[in-house]
Amino acid sequence: MQYTVLSDGRIRVEAVNFGEKIRIDFELDCQDERCKINDIFAPQSYKKELIEIVKHERC
């Protein structure tokens, strides 16, 4: 696995999963020396996709 800090503050993880190359960006929310994942981008915002599913009650 390779980790990179991007200019927008996200963390990019690149790896190979069962022969398939993957790249996922994580947006972190850090406070008091603790960080939580705020959103996952693979490549679109997972958080926004979930909000749309709930809002429209369909996938």
N, C-alpha and C positions, 0 to 999 in steps of 0.2 A: 504494500500500500504506500501511496505517496500523498502527502498532505502539503497544500500550498495556501498561504494567506493571500487573498485577492485584494486589489486596491479598494474595493467597496466594503472590505471588512469581513466578507464571507470566507469560509474555509472550504477549499476544494479537495475532495478525496478522489483519487484515481486508483483503480485496482483492476485485477482480472478475477472474474467469478466464473468458475467452470469453463474457462477458455474465452469468455466474453469480456471485452474491455468495458468498464463502467466508469462514469464520471458523475459525481453528485456534489452539489454545493450546499453547504449548511449556513444558515444565518443564525448567529448566536446572540443571546441576551445575557450579558454578564453583569452581575452585581455582587458586591461584597466577596470577591474572589471565588465566586461560583458562576458557572455558565450553564444555561439551558438552551436547547435547540428551539428556536423560534419558528423556523420554516426550513423546508427542504426543497431544493430546486433540482429536478431531474428530467428535462431541463426547465419545466414550468413550475410555478409555485404550488406545492402540494396543499398548503394552507388555503390559498384562493380556490383551488379545485374543490376542496371539501366544503367551503362556505357556499359555493355555487350549488353543490349537490343538496345541501341542507335547505338552501333557499328555494330551490325549484322542486325539491322532493323527488329527484330522479338522478340517475347516473348518466 
